[in-house]
Amino acid sequence: MTTTATTARERMLLAKDAARTIGLLGDSEKRDALLAIADAIGAAVDDIVTANAEDLRRGSESGLSVALQDRLRLDEPRVAALSAAVREIAGLPDPVGRVLDERTLANGVSLTKVSVPFGVVGSIYEARPNVTVDIAALALRSGNAVVLRGGTAAELTNAALVRAMRGALSERGIDPEAIQTVDEFGREGARELMHARGIVDVLVPRGSAQLIETVVTESSVPVIETGAGIVHIVLDETAPLDWARDIVVNAKTQRPSVCNAVETVLVHRGAAERLVGPVVAALQEGGVTVHGDATVARLASGVTPATDEDWSTEYLSLELAMRVVDDLDDALAHIRQYSTHHTESIVTTDAANEARFLAEVDSAVVMANTSTRFTDGGEFGFGAEVGISTQKLHARGPMGLAELTSSKWLARGAGQVRA
């Protein structure tokens, strides 16, 4: 069932052909295919980890950032987590065929709006081998084929993962061409993918702000934009110290290299004397460098003076910017100016301020009294995510199975004609 393709375009055409059969698979067939993929990833753990070690060696030698090396790394526990995520996706309800709307016209024609697969989902990403599995699994569960461009940094790891997943499909009698990679074609493969309008139905970029901007600007394929995460936490005047300290430390240090990690903390002036010192000390104990304004520097030791650039920086590391704001209005104004509309959170016991923050902040996920690290498809119960959309089309926030479907209207009549 495997066909030799010598160009990126041929690979994508194979995916388009495969999408027709994938879209017709039933719920149990798609579930069984994903369970087979989960087994295959588990069985190939040694090959995957070995390939990943070589990618990491190359990345280290070429100066790949620490943040990207962390995203790139796949050890045995992380491979096991990938396999578990695929199993979780397999157990989710089938998103295809859901009735979204139905009505009967005055002439008796019955209309039903149902969810259907997109067809071919493409993704361009960098140093994120987990995305290779997450997107492939989500695409297949929602009846789509997938074309992947995972970047040079993870090329060997991605190849091992794709090999395992395609082998699992073949063993189940499902066309393995439903999972394609154009990695071997390098930047030309990425360019072909961005210009594959009519072959690829939707393209999802994941990575740096530069990568996303390039895809959005150059692509002729419709793009679902995932954004950088300049994520804010506001410590309101009523914020309990233990909540403020624990939430900020978790949001920064639990995994600093990801897009839902907090990058800027805004402290209400009325709580600054009470909160800044202990929160900064707790961050520093966790190895975090705090870039603070003059008030933060006065209230805590070891603070690096903040510059204007810090407020618009996505560190993706153990660094954080902190500023004292006059009130909630000031905090909201700062967020409007610098936010990338990913995730923002407030720590408060003031119900009115909580309600106002949740209503006024225009981000994909807005939180109260919890860590921003929960903005994640797995944490939201999606099994995994295609990405976190920061735009305002049909998909916003963590994207799961439902966001990989479109819709169509079914009309059933009995000979009616329009007058």
VEXVO-954518 format. One line per field, with one value per residue (C-alpha): residue number from 1; x, y, z; residue in three letters. Coordinates in nm, 4 decimals. Each point is the difference from the previous one (the first is absolute). Example, Ala and Ser with C-alpha at 12.3 -4.5 7.8 and 13.67 -1.06 7.14 Angstrom:
REM VEXVO-954518
resi (1 2)
c1 (1.2300 0.1370)
c2 (-0.4500 0.3440)
c3 (0.7800 -0.0660)
resn (ALA SER)
This chain:
REM VEXVO-954518
resi (1 2 3 4 5 6 7 8 9 10 11 12 13 14 15 16 17 18 19 20 21 22 23 24 25 26 27 28 29 30 31 32 33 34 35 36 37 38 39 40 41 42 43 44 45 46 47 48 49 50 51 52 53 54 55 56 57 58 59 60 61 62 63 64 65 66 67 68 69 70 71 72 73 74 75 76 77 78 79 80 81 82 83 84 85 86 87 88 89 90 91 92 93 94 95 96 97 98 99 100 101 102 103 104 105 106 107 108 109 110 111 112 113 114 115 116 117 118 119 120 121 122 123 124 125 126 127 128 129 130 131 132 133 134 135 136 137 138 139 140 141 142 143 144 145 146 147 148 149 150 151 152 153 154 155 156 157 158 159 160 161 162 163 164 165 166 167 168 169 170 171 172 173 174 175 176 177 178 179 180 181 182 183 184 185 186 187 188 189 190 191 192 193 194 195 196 197 198 199 200 201 202 203 204 205 206 207 208 209 210 211 212 213 214 215 216 217 218 219 220 221 222 223 224 225 226 227 228 229 230 231 232 233 234 235 236 237 238 239 240 241 242 243 244 245 246 247 248 249 250 251 252 253 254 255 256 257 258 259 260 261 262 263 264 265 266 267 268 269 270 271 272 273 274 275 276 277 278 279 280 281 282 283 284 285 286 287 288 289 290 291 292 293 294 295 296 297 298 299 300 301 302 303 304 305 306 307 308 309 310 311 312 313 314 315 316 317 318 319 320 321 322 323 324 325 326 327 328 329 330 331 332 333 334 335 336 337 338 339 340 341 342 343 344 345 346 347 348 349 350 351 352 353 354 355 356 357 358 359 360 361 362 363 364 365 366 367 368 369 370 371 372 373 374 375 376 377 378 379 380 381 382 383 384 385 386 387 388 389 390 391 392 393 394 395 396 397 398 399 400 401 402 403 404 405 406 407 408 409 410 411 412 413 414 415 416 417 418 419)
c1 (0.0000 0.3073 0.0796 0.3351 -0.0174 0.2964 -0.1284 -0.1804 -0.2968 -0.0294 0.0008 -0.2830 -0.2010 0.0333 -0.1375 -0.2902 -0.0843 0.0257 -0.2268 -0.2963 0.0220 0.0991 -0.3058 -0.2259 0.1406 -0.2417 0.0452 0.1322 0.2378 0.1578 0.0196 0.1713 0.2453 0.1051 0.0404 0.2260 0.2014 0.0332 0.1317 0.2408 0.1451 0.0514 0.1681 0.2312 0.1124 0.3670 0.0165 -0.1778 0.2236 0.3147 -0.1068 -0.0879 0.3407 0.1650 -0.2318 0.0862 0.3721 -0.0287 -0.2145 0.2472 0.2873 -0.1927 -0.0966 -0.3659 -0.1427 -0.0522 -0.3758 -0.0128 0.2230 -0.2511 -0.2862 0.2029 0.0963 -0.1795 0.1072 -0.1828 -0.2530 -0.0844 -0.0430 -0.2265 -0.1980 -0.0397 -0.1331 -0.2392 -0.1248 -0.0812 -0.1973 -0.1890 -0.0843 -0.1184 -0.2469 -0.1531 -0.3370 0.0097 -0.0284 -0.1229 -0.3710 -0.1188 -0.3291 0.0717 -0.3329 -0.3184 -0.3204 -0.2792 -0.0847 -0.3559 0.0048 0.0851 0.3723 0.1891 0.3371 0.2647 0.3393 0.2618 0.3691 0.2403 0.3796 0.2020 0.1761 0.3740 0.1476 0.3502 0.2302 0.3331 0.1836 0.3494 0.1810 -0.3279 -0.0104 -0.3026 -0.1920 0.0737 -0.1999 -0.2611 -0.1076 0.0106 -0.2157 -0.2484 -0.0189 -0.0675 -0.2565 -0.1868 0.0162 0.2804 0.3278 0.3029 0.3119 0.2777 0.3033 0.1778 0.3239 0.3640 0.0645 -0.2303 0.0380 0.1250 -0.2465 -0.2921 0.1033 0.0013 -0.3428 -0.1521 0.1484 -0.1635 -0.3377 -0.0104 0.0946 -0.2888 -0.2468 0.1296 -0.0443 -0.3636 -0.0632 -0.0284 0.1767 0.3286 0.0162 -0.2394 0.3103 0.2548 0.3140 0.1812 0.2966 0.2481 -0.0779 0.1152 -0.1107 -0.1239 -0.2368 -0.1312 -0.0463 -0.1879 -0.2222 -0.0827 -0.0981 -0.1947 -0.3392 -0.2509 0.1989 0.0405 -0.3201 0.1382 0.3472 0.0940 0.3408 0.1557 0.3222 0.1672 -0.1722 0.2243 -0.1029 -0.3693 0.0256 0.1769 -0.2725 -0.2837 0.1608 0.1125 -0.2625 -0.2719 -0.1532 -0.2472 0.1909 -0.1171 0.2410 0.1553 0.1736 0.2894 -0.0728 0.0768 -0.2097 -0.0978 -0.0994 -0.1534 0.0370 -0.2975 -0.0109 -0.1879 0.2203 0.0848 0.3770 -0.0015 -0.2146 0.2118 0.3306 -0.1057 -0.1774 0.2786 0.2767 -0.1889 -0.0860 0.3659 0.2028 -0.2127 0.1134 0.1407 0.0617 -0.3655 -0.2414 -0.2346 0.2760 -0.0439 0.2329 -0.1258 -0.1429 -0.1915 -0.0394 -0.2664 0.1712 -0.2200 0.1433 0.3582 0.1498 -0.1661 0.0559 0.3037 0.2720 -0.1301 -0.1018 0.3363 0.1849 -0.1982 0.0723 0.3699 0.0066 -0.1280 0.2847 -0.1984 0.1569 -0.2515 0.0082 -0.1782 -0.0956 0.1319 -0.2627 0.0640 0.3750 -0.0614 -0.2156 0.2154 0.3691 0.1848 -0.2375 0.1246 -0.1236 -0.2778 0.0073 -0.2881 0.1043 -0.0694 -0.3757 -0.0130 0.2385 -0.0999 0.2926 -0.0795 0.2563 0.0461 -0.0443 -0.3003 -0.0974 -0.1812 -0.1614 -0.2033 -0.3204 -0.2212 -0.3254 -0.1982 -0.0526 0.3770 0.0460 -0.2630 0.1605 0.3392 -0.1508 -0.1768 0.3323 0.2295 -0.2115 0.0187 -0.3577 0.1068 -0.0710 -0.0375 -0.0867 -0.0928 0.0494 -0.2691 -0.2742 -0.1939 -0.2979 -0.0579 0.3614 0.0001 -0.3162 0.1351 0.3317 -0.1701 -0.2327 0.2434 0.3192 -0.0005 0.2080 -0.0658 0.0010 -0.0710 0.0387 -0.0561 0.1967 0.1778 0.3252 0.0284 0.1627 -0.3504 -0.0434 0.0663 -0.2014 0.0910 -0.0993 -0.3259 -0.0875 0.0771 0.2670 0.2443 -0.0176 0.0696 0.1107 -0.1371 -0.1758 0.0202 -0.2182 -0.3776 -0.1269 -0.1734 0.2928 0.1284 0.2026 0.1182 -0.1041 -0.1232 -0.2072 -0.2965 0.2275 0.1228 -0.3459 -0.1982 -0.3683 -0.2369 -0.3759 -0.2017 -0.3278 -0.2679 -0.3092 -0.2791 0.0008 -0.0185 0.1075 0.0540 -0.2694)
c2 (0.0000 0.2257 0.2016 0.1568 0.3802 0.2021 0.3523 0.1809 0.0628 -0.3709 -0.0716 0.2469 -0.1453 -0.3434 0.1463 0.1530 -0.3376 -0.1722 0.2607 -0.1344 -0.3409 0.1354 0.2237 -0.3007 -0.2048 -0.0725 0.0852 -0.3430 -0.0177 0.3335 -0.0957 -0.3305 0.1752 0.2383 -0.2811 -0.1742 0.3211 0.0261 -0.3564 0.0651 0.3107 -0.1957 -0.2843 0.2405 0.1876 -0.1033 0.1144 0.3264 0.0837 -0.0868 0.2230 0.2755 -0.0206 0.0622 0.2939 0.1437 -0.0438 0.1817 0.2692 0.0615 0.0261 0.2429 0.2288 -0.0978 0.1923 -0.1709 0.0560 -0.1709 -0.2827 -0.0614 -0.0092 -0.2309 -0.2506 -0.3380 -0.2426 -0.3213 0.1678 0.2605 -0.2671 -0.1887 0.3209 0.0345 -0.3525 0.0671 0.3180 -0.1955 -0.2505 0.2836 0.1495 -0.3424 -0.0080 0.3388 0.0276 0.0064 0.3654 -0.0921 -0.0227 0.2153 0.1750 0.3715 0.1358 -0.1304 0.1531 -0.0599 0.2627 0.1073 -0.2050 -0.3161 -0.0219 -0.1300 0.1600 -0.1482 0.1570 -0.2607 0.0048 -0.1395 -0.0327 0.2763 -0.2537 0.0722 0.1833 0.1390 0.1164 0.1823 -0.0035 -0.0075 -0.2150 -0.1444 -0.3760 -0.0362 0.2050 -0.2694 -0.2486 0.2367 0.1435 -0.3334 -0.1636 0.2864 0.0171 -0.3707 -0.0090 0.2819 -0.1733 0.2063 -0.0761 0.2004 0.1517 0.0923 0.2244 -0.0354 0.1840 -0.0978 -0.0025 -0.2999 -0.1658 -0.3407 -0.0157 0.0930 -0.2605 -0.2721 0.1060 0.0198 -0.3400 -0.1565 0.1616 -0.0860 -0.3573 -0.0236 0.1210 -0.2514 -0.2841 0.1070 0.0083 0.3793 0.2075 0.1167 0.2872 0.1766 0.0967 0.1896 0.1927 0.2426 0.0407 -0.1506 0.2796 0.2661 0.3589 -0.0759 -0.2552 0.2655 0.2416 -0.2616 -0.0700 0.3680 0.0238 -0.3264 0.1702 -0.2493 -0.2931 0.0945 0.1329 0.1731 0.0760 0.0348 0.1508 -0.0569 0.1569 0.3334 0.3283 0.0274 -0.3408 0.0715 0.3418 -0.1555 -0.2607 0.2493 0.2427 -0.2420 -0.2746 -0.0254 -0.2860 0.1164 0.0320 -0.0469 0.2255 -0.1126 0.2783 0.0761 0.0093 0.3276 -0.1178 0.2218 -0.0610 0.2878 -0.0027 0.2038 0.1997 -0.2836 -0.2840 -0.2452 -0.0353 -0.3789 0.0010 0.2712 -0.1693 -0.3532 0.0982 0.2249 -0.2474 -0.2872 0.2043 0.0923 -0.2999 -0.3108 0.0080 0.3375 -0.0804 -0.0233 0.2638 -0.0105 0.0851 0.3434 0.2711 0.3147 0.0473 0.3195 0.0841 0.2393 0.2880 -0.0557 -0.3509 0.0669 0.0360 -0.3249 -0.2142 0.1083 -0.1066 -0.3503 -0.0740 0.1155 -0.2008 -0.3132 0.0502 0.0507 -0.3132 -0.1799 0.1433 0.2799 0.3315 0.2780 0.3108 0.2613 0.3650 0.2490 -0.0857 -0.3732 0.0618 0.2049 -0.2697 -0.3031 -0.0720 -0.1488 0.1497 0.0809 0.3427 -0.0422 0.1768 0.0753 -0.3025 -0.2334 0.0640 -0.1354 -0.2932 -0.3661 -0.1351 -0.3734 -0.0403 0.0615 0.3747 0.2166 0.3683 0.1603 0.3406 0.1817 0.1512 0.2630 -0.1953 -0.2485 0.2609 0.0382 -0.3780 -0.0363 0.2784 -0.1714 -0.3298 0.1677 0.1479 -0.2999 -0.3168 -0.2494 -0.1047 -0.3454 -0.0339 0.2445 -0.0656 0.2068 -0.0917 0.1666 -0.0550 0.3026 -0.1413 0.3226 0.0238 -0.3664 0.0442 0.3124 -0.1642 -0.3064 0.2208 0.2648 -0.1898 -0.0970 -0.3184 -0.3569 -0.1169 0.2288 -0.1380 0.0904 -0.1437 -0.2731 -0.0633 0.0863 -0.3401 -0.1481 0.1470 -0.3294 -0.2438 -0.2913 0.1885 0.1106 -0.3639 -0.0032 -0.2710 0.2277 0.3155 0.1151 0.3300 0.2955 0.2346 0.3702 0.1118 0.0472 -0.2382 -0.3302 -0.1199 0.1961 -0.1291 -0.3615 -0.1796 -0.3571 -0.2314 0.2306 0.2725 -0.2386 -0.0325 0.2190 -0.0390 -0.0615 0.0256 -0.3065 0.0768 -0.2686 0.0602 -0.1752 0.1632 0.3652 0.2706 0.3671 0.2335)
c3 (0.0000 0.0125 -0.3132 -0.0815 -0.0271 -0.1206 0.0648 0.2805 -0.2289 -0.0774 0.3740 0.0527 -0.2894 0.1587 0.3224 -0.1898 -0.1567 0.3377 0.1601 -0.1972 0.1672 0.3411 -0.0004 -0.0470 0.2878 0.2798 0.3644 0.1010 -0.2983 0.0875 0.3663 -0.0798 -0.2332 0.2771 0.2498 -0.2508 -0.0361 0.3779 0.0122 -0.2859 0.1667 0.3202 -0.1865 -0.1837 0.3104 -0.0358 -0.3636 0.0851 0.2964 -0.1979 -0.2890 0.2443 0.1679 -0.3358 -0.0703 0.3416 -0.0641 -0.3310 0.1569 0.2801 -0.2463 -0.2210 0.2896 0.0377 0.2952 0.3353 -0.0332 -0.3387 0.1213 0.2796 -0.2506 -0.2226 0.2695 0.0025 0.2715 0.0877 0.2327 -0.2636 -0.2671 0.2396 0.0504 -0.3774 -0.0216 0.2895 -0.1673 -0.3173 0.2075 0.1626 -0.3399 -0.1166 0.2882 -0.0759 -0.1770 -0.3776 -0.1085 -0.3495 -0.0778 0.2908 -0.0738 0.0388 -0.1196 -0.1578 -0.1338 -0.2483 -0.2594 -0.0686 -0.3199 0.1920 -0.0850 0.3038 0.0786 0.2275 0.0702 0.0925 0.0886 -0.2603 -0.0266 -0.1617 -0.2232 0.0172 0.2978 -0.0331 0.2760 0.0020 0.3324 0.1463 0.2591 0.1281 -0.0685 0.2274 -0.2583 -0.2586 0.2041 0.1415 -0.3342 -0.1810 0.2681 0.0164 -0.3784 -0.0409 0.2833 -0.1746 -0.3394 -0.1546 -0.1698 0.1122 -0.1584 0.2417 -0.0249 0.3315 -0.0621 -0.0249 0.3756 0.0560 -0.3385 0.1207 0.2890 -0.2227 -0.2566 0.2673 0.1268 -0.3485 -0.0885 0.3059 -0.0645 -0.3708 0.0812 0.2456 -0.2636 -0.2541 0.2468 0.0526 -0.3760 -0.0017 -0.2632 0.1609 -0.2486 0.2365 0.2014 -0.2063 0.0819 -0.2292 0.2342 -0.2452 -0.2480 0.2486 -0.0452 -0.3495 0.1566 0.2363 -0.2888 -0.2023 0.2989 0.0441 -0.3664 -0.0262 -0.0259 -0.1377 0.1402 0.3661 0.1570 0.3077 0.1338 0.3676 0.0854 0.3424 0.1159 0.0354 -0.0763 -0.3063 -0.1343 0.0548 -0.1642 -0.2990 -0.0477 0.0442 -0.2440 -0.2703 0.0050 -0.2619 0.1991 0.2689 0.3292 0.3571 0.1837 0.3254 0.1848 0.2231 0.3694 0.1731 0.2920 0.2940 0.3605 0.1945 0.3783 0.1142 0.3243 0.1721 -0.1279 0.2812 0.0337 -0.0193 -0.3153 -0.1613 0.0809 -0.0967 -0.3223 -0.1279 0.0844 -0.1624 -0.3079 -0.0508 0.1176 -0.0598 -0.3642 -0.1016 -0.3673 -0.1024 -0.1242 0.3011 0.2494 0.1565 -0.1296 0.1765 0.3496 0.0787 0.3701 0.1313 0.1796 0.3035 0.0384 -0.1070 0.3489 0.1031 -0.3109 -0.2003 0.2436 0.0739 -0.3597 -0.1393 0.2646 -0.0880 -0.3697 0.0660 0.2104 -0.3099 -0.2072 -0.1644 -0.0977 0.0688 -0.2190 0.2091 -0.0152 0.2543 0.2621 -0.0306 0.0316 0.3165 0.1595 -0.0863 -0.0297 -0.2948 -0.2591 -0.3506 -0.1156 -0.2571 -0.3347 -0.2356 -0.2042 0.2931 -0.0146 -0.3560 0.0507 -0.0044 0.2009 -0.0197 0.2773 0.3715 -0.0397 0.0780 -0.0086 0.2958 0.0209 0.2656 -0.1429 0.1587 -0.0172 -0.2085 -0.2725 -0.0310 -0.0140 -0.2717 -0.2029 0.0238 -0.1157 -0.2924 -0.1123 0.0380 0.0015 -0.2848 0.0919 0.1168 0.3748 0.2891 0.3649 0.3045 0.3638 0.2094 0.2559 -0.1241 -0.1920 -0.1914 -0.1147 -0.0962 -0.2074 -0.1656 -0.0861 -0.1497 -0.2046 -0.1230 -0.0795 -0.3671 -0.0024 -0.1077 0.3632 0.2947 0.3518 0.3619 0.2910 -0.1890 -0.1838 -0.3666 -0.0524 -0.0248 -0.3492 -0.1699 -0.2089 0.2241 0.3148 -0.1640 -0.0680 -0.3745 0.0308 -0.1806 -0.2064 -0.3514 0.1470 0.1919 -0.2379 0.0804 -0.2871 -0.0080 -0.2642 0.0735 0.2130 0.2991 0.2931 0.0236 -0.3177 0.0247 -0.2155 -0.0562 -0.1377 -0.2718 -0.1482 -0.2325 -0.0825 -0.2840 -0.0472 -0.1017 -0.1753 -0.0425 -0.2046 -0.1862 -0.3424 0.1094 -0.2464 0.0685 -0.1319)
resn (MET THR THR THR ALA THR THR ALA ARG GLU ARG MET LEU LEU ALA LYS ASP ALA ALA ARG THR ILE GLY LEU LEU GLY ASP SER GLU LYS ARG ASP ALA LEU LEU ALA ILE ALA ASP ALA ILE GLY ALA ALA VAL ASP ASP ILE VAL THR ALA ASN ALA GLU ASP LEU ARG ARG GLY SER GLU SER GLY LEU SER VAL ALA LEU GLN ASP ARG LEU ARG LEU ASP GLU PRO ARG VAL ALA ALA LEU SER ALA ALA VAL ARG GLU ILE ALA GLY LEU PRO ASP PRO VAL GLY ARG VAL LEU ASP GLU ARG THR LEU ALA ASN GLY VAL SER LEU THR LYS VAL SER VAL PRO PHE GLY VAL VAL GLY SER ILE TYR GLU ALA ARG PRO ASN VAL THR VAL ASP ILE ALA ALA LEU ALA LEU ARG SER GLY ASN ALA VAL VAL LEU ARG GLY GLY THR ALA ALA GLU LEU THR ASN ALA ALA LEU VAL ARG ALA MET ARG GLY ALA LEU SER GLU ARG GLY ILE ASP PRO GLU ALA ILE GLN THR VAL ASP GLU PHE GLY ARG GLU GLY ALA ARG GLU LEU MET HIS ALA ARG GLY ILE VAL ASP VAL LEU VAL PRO ARG GLY SER ALA GLN LEU ILE GLU THR VAL VAL THR GLU SER SER VAL PRO VAL ILE GLU THR GLY ALA GLY ILE VAL HIS ILE VAL LEU ASP GLU THR ALA PRO LEU ASP TRP ALA ARG ASP ILE VAL VAL ASN ALA LYS THR GLN ARG PRO SER VAL CYS ASN ALA VAL GLU THR VAL LEU VAL HIS ARG GLY ALA ALA GLU ARG LEU VAL GLY PRO VAL VAL ALA ALA LEU GLN GLU GLY GLY VAL THR VAL HIS GLY ASP ALA THR VAL ALA ARG LEU ALA SER GLY VAL THR PRO ALA THR ASP GLU ASP TRP SER THR GLU TYR LEU SER LEU GLU LEU ALA MET ARG VAL VAL ASP ASP LEU ASP ASP ALA LEU ALA HIS ILE ARG GLN TYR SER THR HIS HIS THR GLU SER ILE VAL THR THR ASP ALA ALA ASN GLU ALA ARG PHE LEU ALA GLU VAL ASP SER ALA VAL VAL MET ALA ASN THR SER THR ARG PHE THR ASP GLY GLY GLU PHE GLY PHE GLY ALA GLU VAL GLY ILE SER THR GLN LYS LEU HIS ALA ARG GLY PRO MET GLY LEU ALA GLU LEU THR SER SER LYS TRP LEU ALA ARG GLY ALA GLY GLN VAL ARG ALA)
